[in-house]
């Protein structure tokens, strides 16, 4: 199955890479390697990760404080967020409400 990222998830990931790259040389690369490994784990068994809201599932990124929030459809894995665990969860909740009422759901 292929992945499709909503624009907000793409932005979160890009911002995280920039931030980690500024913290230590190569840390952005390490983050992306962990993200890629997590996406591979999702791809191998997309329904193995727990549901956290309706059809939305979450996979934890190892060694970094991020969760990948996604939905499995018949054609793809739709990534709604690459969400830092220390952010205010209400930001994620409001985004999910918006996405539930859009073409992304």
N, C-alpha and C positions, 0 to 999 in steps of 0.2 A: 504494500500500500504506500501511496505517496503522501507526503505531508504538505499541508497548506497552512501558512501562518496568516492570521488576521494582521492588518497593519500595526495595531497596537502592540502585538507580540513581537513583531519584527523590530519595532522601535525600542522596546524594552531590552531586547537582546543586544542591539547595537549600542545602546547607552551603557549597558553592563560591561560590554567588551571594552569600550573606551575608558570607563572608570577603572576597571581592573588593570588595563594596560598602563594607566597613569600611576597606579600604586606600586607596581614592580614590573620591570622588564620581563616580558614573556608570560605574565599572569593572564593576560587576555587569551593567549594561545591555550593555556591550560584550561581556562573556562570553556572555550569552544570545544576542546577535546572531550571534556566531561559532558557538555551539552550533546555532542555527537554520539557519545556512548549511551546517554540516556535515550536519545531518539532511536538508537539501534535497539535498545531493550524494549521500547514501546513498539517498534515495528515488528519485532520477533513475536510479541504476545500482547497486542494492544488492549485486550480486556483483562489482563492480569492485575492491573493497577486499580486501586480502590476508587469507587465513585465518591465524589465529594459534594455533588449537587446535580440532581436529575441525571442526565447522561454524561455529565462532565467528570473526567477522571484526572488524577494527579499522580505524576511520577516525580520523585525527589531526585535532584541532581546531586550526586555524591561529591563530597569535599567542597561544595559551594552552597550557600543558603538560598537556593532557588527551587521552585517547583514548576514543572511544565504541566499546564492545565490544557486538556484536550478532549475532543469528542471523536468517537469512531463512527464514521458513516459507512455506507456500503461501498463507496468509491475511494475514500481518503481518510486520513487522520487530520482533523482540523485543530490547529493549535490556537487557543484563545489567549494564552498568557504564558510568559516566562517571568514568574513573579517572585520577587525577593521576599523571603520569609519574615523579614523585619518591617516590611511596609504595612501600612494600615490596611487591614483586610477589607474595609468598607470600599476602598478603591476598586478592588477586584469584584466585589458584589455589585457595585453600580455598573461596572462594565458588562458583567454577565447579564444583568437585567436589560441593558441596551442591546446586547447581541441577541438575546432571546427574542427580541421584537424586530430583528433585522433579517436580511437575506442570509446571514452567516449561520443561522441555526437551521 
